[in-house]
Amino acid sequence: MRITRVLGTALLALGLAAGPAAAGSSPSPSASSDDAASTRAGTSFRTATEIEQGQRATASGSTGDYLYWSFPADTGQRPTVEATVKLPVTHGSQTWQLDVYDGLRRRQSCQYGAATRTAAQGAASVQLACVLRTVRGWSEPWADDPLPGTYYVRLTVVDLGASDLGQPVGAEVRVSSKDIGGAAAVDGSLGKPLVPGIAVKSGQDKDGSKAAVLSSFGSDDGWSSGWWSDRWVWTAIGGVLAALAGIGGYVLTRGSGRPSRVPPGT
C-alpha cells in the first residue's frame, strides 16, 4: 500500500510538471499561409518581402538581380530554405547561390544542403537548399550563432556568360522548419528578438498621426524566448525517477522492521 501511494504521488507530480509545457508554450510566429503566396521580392535588405514559414513565394526577375525575402524564426527551430530558379529556354552555364542572413545581417552557414549550384547549358531550372543551425535563445556577443528574430534570404546568380545577363527568370522560395525543442535549450534568453530597423509599414499614434514601427514580425508578443523549455519537464521526470529509486531501495533493504529473535539459552 505504501509503495502504491508513492507511485500515485509520483504520477501526479509528472502531470503537474508536464502541464505548463502544454499550457505555457507561446505560439510560434511561423503560421503556414500557402493561400496568400507572395508574388514579388525585394531588391535589398530594407525592401525584402516578408513571408511566413510554410508560405510559398514567387517572383520574376532578370539574371543579375538580387532577390530578397525575410521570414521569422524562433528559439528551438531549425529553418530550411528551399529555392527553385526557372531559367530561360536558351542559356549558357549559370551558377546560382542562396544566402541566408540573420537580423544583424550576419551570413549564416548551412548545416547541409546545396546552397550553390551550377545549371548546365539549356537546363530548365536549378534547385537550391540551405538547412540552418538550430536557433538559440542566447549566445555570446562574439559568436555568430543563429538567434530568434528576422532572417533574410538572398538569391542571385554568381557566375554566367555575358550574353545571358539580363535574361528573364522566375524564382520560387519556401521556408519551413523543424522544432528541435529542449534539446537545443540554453540557460539564457534575449531581451528582444533580432527584428532590426524600421519597416516599410507604419502605425498610428493615439492622436491619429502616423508613426514608424518595427517589422511586423516583432509587432506581436508571440516569441517563445525565455526561461521555460521542455528541458524542465525532463529534469523533473529525472528527479522523480531518482526519488522513486531511492525510496524503492530503502523499502527493499530495511527489512520488516522487527528486532531479530534471540535464541533461547543465551
NUFI-444438 format. One line per 3 residues: number of its first residue (from 1); their letters; for each residue x, y, z of C-alpha. Coordinates in nm, 3 decimals. Layout:
N
NUM	A	X,Y,Z  ...
This chain:
266
1	MRI	0.000,0.000,0.000  0.281,0.237,0.084  0.455,0.176,-0.249
4	TRV	0.123,0.225,-0.434  0.074,0.557,-0.256  0.425,0.668,-0.351
7	LGT	0.369,0.575,-0.717  0.042,0.769,-0.722  0.216,1.076,-0.583
10	ALL	0.490,1.044,-0.845  0.240,1.024,-1.131  0.062,1.333,-1.000
13	ALG	0.395,1.519,-0.991  0.467,1.420,-1.351  0.127,1.552,-1.457
16	LAA	0.190,1.885,-1.285  0.534,1.912,-1.448  0.404,1.838,-1.797
19	GPA	0.106,2.072,-1.766  0.298,2.402,-1.804  0.475,2.265,-2.112
22	AAG	0.143,2.244,-2.292  -0.027,2.546,-2.142  0.267,2.784,-2.109
25	SSP	0.422,2.744,-2.452  0.367,3.060,-2.653  0.253,3.040,-3.016
28	SPS	0.520,3.038,-3.281  0.529,3.335,-3.521  0.553,3.095,-3.815
31	ASS	0.199,3.012,-3.916  0.156,2.846,-4.254  -0.008,3.052,-4.526
34	DDA	0.002,2.875,-4.860  -0.310,3.055,-4.985  -0.155,3.400,-4.957
37	AST	0.153,3.334,-5.167  0.376,3.634,-5.232  0.446,3.721,-5.595
40	RAG	0.728,3.969,-5.552  1.072,4.002,-5.399  1.272,4.291,-5.264
43	TSF	1.596,4.421,-5.410  1.780,4.489,-5.080  1.769,4.410,-4.711
46	RTA	1.546,4.710,-4.640  1.294,4.618,-4.909  1.294,4.241,-4.851
49	TEI	0.947,4.090,-4.894  0.814,3.942,-4.570  0.694,3.581,-4.586
52	EQG	0.588,3.335,-4.318  0.723,2.987,-4.270  0.522,2.746,-4.482
55	QRA	0.435,3.019,-4.733  0.538,2.982,-5.097  0.681,3.298,-5.251
58	TAS	0.735,3.355,-5.622  0.894,3.639,-5.812  1.005,3.736,-6.162
61	GST	1.337,3.899,-6.232  1.640,3.906,-6.454  1.976,3.734,-6.430
64	GDY	2.200,3.967,-6.235  1.925,4.088,-5.999  1.942,4.038,-5.624
67	LYW	1.616,3.896,-5.489  1.543,3.933,-5.115  1.285,3.781,-4.881
70	SFP	1.263,3.780,-4.500  1.099,3.541,-4.254  1.077,3.497,-3.875
73	ADT	1.246,3.212,-3.686  1.210,3.144,-3.315  1.407,2.963,-3.048
76	GQR	1.431,2.588,-3.097  1.352,2.595,-3.470  1.581,2.462,-3.741
79	PTV	1.484,2.654,-4.059  1.516,2.508,-4.407  1.519,2.744,-4.705
82	EAT	1.448,2.598,-5.050  1.463,2.788,-5.378  1.391,2.696,-5.739
85	VKL	1.504,2.916,-6.028  1.328,2.869,-6.364  1.575,2.952,-6.637
88	PVT	1.512,3.081,-6.991  1.480,2.836,-7.279  1.827,2.908,-7.417
91	HGS	2.116,2.996,-7.190  2.472,2.901,-7.110  2.609,2.755,-6.791
94	QTW	2.500,2.954,-6.484  2.586,2.931,-6.114  2.320,3.041,-5.863
97	QLD	2.364,3.099,-5.491  2.128,3.112,-5.193  2.244,3.312,-4.889
100	VYD	2.071,3.346,-4.551  2.142,3.630,-4.307  2.020,3.689,-3.952
103	GLR	1.872,4.007,-3.806  2.220,4.157,-3.767  2.288,4.081,-4.135
106	RRQ	2.545,3.818,-4.049  2.565,3.544,-4.308  2.459,3.213,-4.156
109	SCQ	2.631,2.893,-4.260  2.429,2.594,-4.376  2.443,2.267,-4.185
112	YGA	2.377,2.085,-4.507  2.212,2.141,-4.842  2.336,2.272,-5.177
115	ATR	2.329,2.650,-5.138  2.533,2.699,-5.457  2.463,2.507,-5.776
118	TAA	2.557,2.529,-6.141  2.291,2.481,-6.408  2.422,2.322,-6.724
121	QGA	2.361,2.481,-7.063  1.995,2.452,-7.158  1.877,2.328,-6.815
124	ASV	1.517,2.422,-6.737  1.572,2.502,-6.370  1.812,2.482,-6.078
127	QLA	1.722,2.396,-5.718  1.900,2.515,-5.406  1.855,2.442,-5.036
130	CVL	2.005,2.555,-4.706  1.935,2.395,-4.367  2.041,2.637,-4.095
133	RTV	2.163,2.555,-3.748  1.907,2.545,-3.466  1.804,2.890,-3.346
136	RGW	1.935,2.952,-2.994  1.774,3.158,-2.720  2.101,3.323,-2.622
139	SEP	2.461,3.347,-2.738  2.790,3.512,-2.656  2.837,3.856,-2.820
142	WAD	3.138,3.735,-3.020  2.963,3.427,-3.157  2.761,3.408,-3.480
145	DPL	2.501,3.161,-3.351  2.153,3.197,-3.506  1.926,3.391,-3.270
148	PGT	1.547,3.446,-3.273  1.423,3.721,-3.500  1.415,3.813,-3.867
151	YYV	1.614,3.619,-4.126  1.690,3.736,-4.479  1.710,3.521,-4.791
154	RLT	1.912,3.645,-5.089  1.902,3.470,-5.423  2.128,3.569,-5.712
157	VVD	2.345,3.438,-5.993  2.718,3.448,-5.922  2.863,3.322,-6.249
160	LGA	2.726,3.339,-6.604  2.820,3.437,-6.954  2.788,3.798,-7.067
163	SDL	2.525,3.703,-7.326  2.294,3.568,-7.051  2.299,3.882,-6.840
166	GQP	1.953,4.040,-6.810  1.752,3.742,-6.935  1.417,3.687,-6.759
169	VGA	1.399,3.422,-6.487  1.141,3.307,-6.235  1.213,3.225,-5.871
172	EVR	1.021,3.029,-5.609  1.119,3.026,-5.240  0.975,2.830,-4.949
175	VSS	1.079,2.826,-4.582  0.997,2.553,-4.333  1.142,2.449,-4.000
178	KDI	1.173,2.156,-3.762  1.104,2.215,-3.394  1.405,2.082,-3.202
181	GGA	1.272,2.181,-2.858  1.456,2.143,-2.529  1.745,1.955,-2.687
184	AAV	1.876,2.293,-2.804  1.779,2.494,-2.494  2.039,2.715,-2.326
187	DGS	2.047,2.892,-1.991  1.970,3.241,-2.115  1.747,3.444,-2.343
190	LGK	1.745,3.764,-2.544  1.558,4.063,-2.412  1.403,4.113,-2.756
193	PLV	1.419,3.914,-3.082  1.652,4.046,-3.353  1.395,4.232,-3.563
196	PGI	1.604,4.519,-3.698  1.534,4.859,-3.840  1.226,5.046,-3.943
199	AVK	0.996,4.852,-4.173  0.804,4.986,-4.470  0.485,4.959,-4.265
202	SGQ	0.366,5.237,-4.039  0.135,5.258,-3.742  -0.083,5.529,-3.596
205	DKD	-0.049,5.703,-3.262  -0.348,5.772,-3.040  -0.385,6.117,-3.192
208	GSK	-0.413,5.966,-3.541  -0.069,6.067,-3.666  0.144,5.806,-3.840
211	AAV	0.447,5.665,-3.662  0.709,5.422,-3.785  0.702,5.080,-3.621
214	LSS	0.926,4.776,-3.620  0.884,4.499,-3.870  0.551,4.320,-3.837
217	FGS	0.736,4.005,-3.732  0.801,4.163,-3.394  0.485,4.368,-3.352
220	DDG	0.305,4.097,-3.152  0.424,3.926,-2.836  0.447,3.571,-2.967
223	WSS	0.813,3.485,-2.930  0.891,3.190,-2.709  1.237,3.303,-2.597
226	GWW	1.255,3.278,-2.218  1.343,3.061,-1.924  1.087,2.788,-1.996
229	SDR	1.155,2.490,-2.223  1.055,2.125,-2.225  1.400,2.051,-2.081
232	WVW	1.248,2.139,-1.742  0.993,1.860,-1.787  1.265,1.601,-1.844
235	TAI	1.461,1.739,-1.549  1.153,1.697,-1.329  1.096,1.344,-1.460
238	GGV	1.457,1.254,-1.385  1.424,1.392,-1.033  1.105,1.193,-0.968
241	LAA	1.260,0.872,-1.102  1.566,0.923,-0.884  1.342,0.974,-0.579
244	LAG	1.145,0.658,-0.662  1.467,0.461,-0.696  1.582,0.583,-0.356
247	IGG	1.250,0.500,-0.189  1.238,0.157,-0.351  1.592,0.079,-0.242
250	YVL	1.512,0.184,0.114  1.196,-0.032,0.127  1.381,-0.336,-0.005
253	TRG	1.681,-0.308,0.228  1.529,-0.200,0.560  1.363,-0.539,0.628
256	SGR	1.039,-0.593,0.817  1.129,-0.356,1.097  1.105,-0.621,1.372
259	PSR	1.405,-0.699,1.601  1.584,-1.022,1.528  1.482,-1.312,1.756
262	VPP	1.735,-1.402,2.024  1.798,-1.783,2.053  1.691,-1.927,2.390
265	GT	1.954,-2.008,2.647  2.182,-1.718,2.559
